[in-house]
């Protein structure tokens, strides 16, 4: 009798294990369908460490990439995203999604990168210049950085260019303590100003910020205006949005939730504007003016942008992905 009971219990246990495994496989399949490509860290690893913030951030950037790509592709059915997964021999890799030469978008890129390894001396110098006291062990600083970034250049000059980026950084110092921070933002660069669109864009971002703290939107709006300033031209790039960096308080969880709200605001702040104007008529002169404004965009990205600089200073980084922000054409 006792043996029979043991056999029954063993049978039940086996069934539970098989059910749990089947459930895991099902969840994995669902996640795979949700993303544009398998995550850099692998689904099994992300599931195993799903309570860790690094894993949750990687899942968030993967979800954001897929949400944005699907929303853009739905507006431009004649074109499709080319998905390219790449690996970095120093550690990590990324997923680049680019749609080119569509009816609506001349070029839309949405990139995810998850990289780790040792911080280059130049990258560390750039961070120290922002006030970070990074104590290296034998000149080495192990780091982990991940983010989603996107630039969307539409064909029609009445549809604005949009950029967003949300990222997380972790650095291990000589004594083993970890410094961490988040950064990011979303901003709009119209060729022709439309007040209604500007209000919609800013209002959507303000609502995302206000869920967390009413002081955030005015602070990060001003930071955005100051950051996207083309010094040598004495001009601002576009009509701003929000921008923040080195954000490490009140707590890791609270900052993550704030970043999540901002990432979820990307589609609602931009897609309605594209829908509204993508079939507007335009003249050759208006197209030329768009090309000139794009030239300014290129100047800012190559001369001042922090993300571009960090990417180019990171050994083994993928140049095509870093320079994805450049339009197909500009003057």
Secondary structure, DSSP 8 states (H G I E B T S, - for coil): -HHHHHHHHHHHHHHHHHHHHHHHHHHHHHHHHHSSS--TT-HHHHHHTTTSHHHHHHHHHHHHHHHHHHHHHHH-TT---EEEEEE-TTSEEEEEEEEES-SSEEEEEEEEEEEEEE--HHHHHHHHTTT-----BTTB-EEEEEEEEEEEEESSTTS-EEEEEEEEEEEE-TTS-EEEEEEEEEEEE-SS--HHHHHHHHHHHHHHHHTT-HHHHHHHHHHHHHHTEETTTTEE-TT-EEEEEEE--S-HHHHHHHHHHHHHHHHHHHHHHHHHHTT----HHHHHHHHHHHHHHHHHHHHT-HHHHHHHHSTT--HHHHGGGS-SS--
